[in-house]
Amino acid sequence: MMNPTRREFLRDVAAGSAAVGAGWALGPRAAAAMLPSAAVSRLQARVQGQLVLPGDAHYDQSKRVFYWNPKTQRQPAIIVQCGHEDDAIRAVEFAREYALEVAVRSGGHSHLAWGSSDGLVIDLSRLKQVVIDPARKIVRAQAGAFGGEVARAAGEYGLVPVLGQCPGVSAIGVTLGGGLGWLSGLFGACCDNLLSARLVTADAKTLDVNAQSAPDLFWGLRGAGANFGVTTSFEARLHVIGSVLGGDVHFAVRDARAVLRGFREIMQAAPDEFQATLNLTPGERGLFISLCHSGAENEADSLLKQIQSLAPTVREVVQRQPFAKLAEKAAATNPGKGPALAFRGIHTVYRDRITDEIIDILIDQLATAAPDVVMGLSHYMHGEVCRVPSEATAFPHRQEHSVHLRVAYNWSDPEETERRFAWGEEWLRQLRPKSDERLYANYQTYETEVGSPSLFGSNHARLLALKAKHDPTNFFHRNANIAARRG
Ligand SMILES: Cc1cc2nc3c(=O)[nH]c(=O)nc-3n(C[C@H](O)[C@H](O)[C@H](O)COP(=O)(O)OP(=O)(O)OC[C@H]3O[C@@H](n4cnc5c(N)ncnc54)[C@H](O)[C@@H]3O)c2cc1C
């Protein structure tokens, strides 16, 4: 039997016939969900994974991603849980045929819930294969592998990957947007360590992209990668380091000003081997610095002493450990103990240095913050990631001493949504004016007046041309999207 065409599909929708999800009240989103059931069955027969449809037992769980809340949530018409890399090809073909908006999901940690959509979700999270080649110091992994899982596999061979600081973020998701982690001072951004990617393009073709086969596209994948297709697997460089000194040093919140100022001084002189994140909460976790030092023990001990001397410490959990153990530690933005909350929100801003004004704003905002709020200063930019020229990859924001600020919060009552966002947006309103409207793709939480030049800086024109060549209809747009300058 021939596949129904889009015209036939639209006719079926208009007639309300042969549709899955029958019995739904026909709302604006339900129309998108009315796919011909025969076409859905044919798709199921062609993929090795599972389809999840509205009304299925796992639908509510399967549609959700990390930053899910009443403003970001979506109701997918169909979720393709890929069981094989080629399932992504079938999913792209299907989405094209039925004109469905596509979301690509690996780890589901996008700040704007880009891993969900009202159309078709290509969910790669079950593709978990990770293969280490110890002789070549390379990892080959499928898209669903989390950062923590890759670190654990590499650690078994005494090797380390360059990935983000959250174990549950997918290794490929963080890399396609640039990628900043504990080891970026030593080895650059995650994307600087990418060697190749297997890509399913907007016209459902598979390409093996590397510096030789497609140098332009390979350049674009490293920072704007979600724009060009579905990366189903990839290869990245691994490194050798010894054990690391890592963990958390906690202080009383009343010492926040002294600790923030001291943190700034320590980071201004930080060696490449050192990275630290400062977290500030009004809750039981208080104020704490999470650190990782991957160099000589005497230098690590000296840096730890400097941190300990910033103010009286209230708790310390710092130890020498394999890097993989630190890499599997939960991110600071995760809510603390207690029952899981339904909704999460986040705002981020990129600033060129830690100023006294930033310190004042963070301390003032803390006074009115709900107990679940976690503010942070992450990825102090220094070392190798800043030595790589901004034009070397599509990821441009590599200024020394710049820093990423964030505030994350959690709630369960939908009635609280506006109030929680109003508080978060006030935090952003105060910190954003001096950001020069630069945005980091992996942390995008708002749009600027000019649009995507904020994300890609001096690389924007080259990326526009690449996007026009490889995805002229912007089929892949649930991402830090390349688009013409506004205004
Ligand atoms: C708790 C937490 C900690 C974080 N820590 C860091 C950090 O230390 N360093 C850092 O740089 N960033 C960090 N991030 C940001 C994170 O790197 C980005 O949000 C990243 O895009 C998430 O990837 P994902 O696959 O987990 O998420 P998803 O929501 O699945 O995807 C995010 C975006 O990438 C696209 N995408 C995902 N997989 C693919 C694929 N296989 N092919 C094509 N496009 C794809 C999606 O379409 C979407 O646009 C953190 C985020 C969270 C929530």
The ligand as an ORCA input file, in Angstrom:
! r2SCAN-3c Opt
* xyz 0 1
  C      21.723     20.387     35.075
  C      22.427     20.892     33.835
  C      23.805     21.003     33.830
  C      24.463     21.466     32.688
  N      25.820     21.569     32.712
  C      26.472     22.032     31.624
  C      27.896     22.158     31.614
  O      28.568     21.840     32.591
  N      28.483     22.660     30.503
  C      27.775     23.039     29.397
  O      28.381     23.486     28.422
  N      26.421     22.902     29.366
  C      25.766     22.416     30.444
  N      24.407     22.299     30.419
  C      23.672     22.685     29.207
  C      23.604     21.508     28.246
  O      24.879     21.258     27.721
  C      22.673     21.828     27.065
  O      21.399     22.103     27.545
  C      22.657     20.679     26.071
  O      22.123     21.141     24.857
  C      21.829     19.529     26.596
  O      21.901     18.434     25.741
  P      20.878     17.234     25.962
  O      21.054     16.289     24.846
  O      21.005     16.723     27.334
  O      19.472     17.972     25.879
  P      18.298     17.929     24.795
  O      17.234     18.774     25.399
  O      17.983     16.546     24.418
  O      18.909     18.670     23.552
  C      19.350     20.006     23.649
  C      19.451     20.649     22.267
  O      20.385     19.940     21.473
  C      19.734     19.315     20.365
  N      20.222     17.941     20.280
  C      20.345     17.064     21.308
  N      20.841     15.920     20.851
  C      21.024     16.074     19.520
  C      21.499     15.214     18.514
  N      21.879     13.984     18.805
  N      21.548     15.672     17.249
  C      21.157     16.943     16.956
  N      20.700     17.800     17.882
  C      20.631     17.360     19.154
  C      18.262     19.350     20.692
  O      17.463     19.388     19.556
  C      18.148     20.622     21.487
  O      18.091     21.736     20.648
  C      23.722     21.835     31.538
  C      22.330     21.723     31.552
  C      21.685     21.257     32.686
  C      20.196     21.152     32.688
*
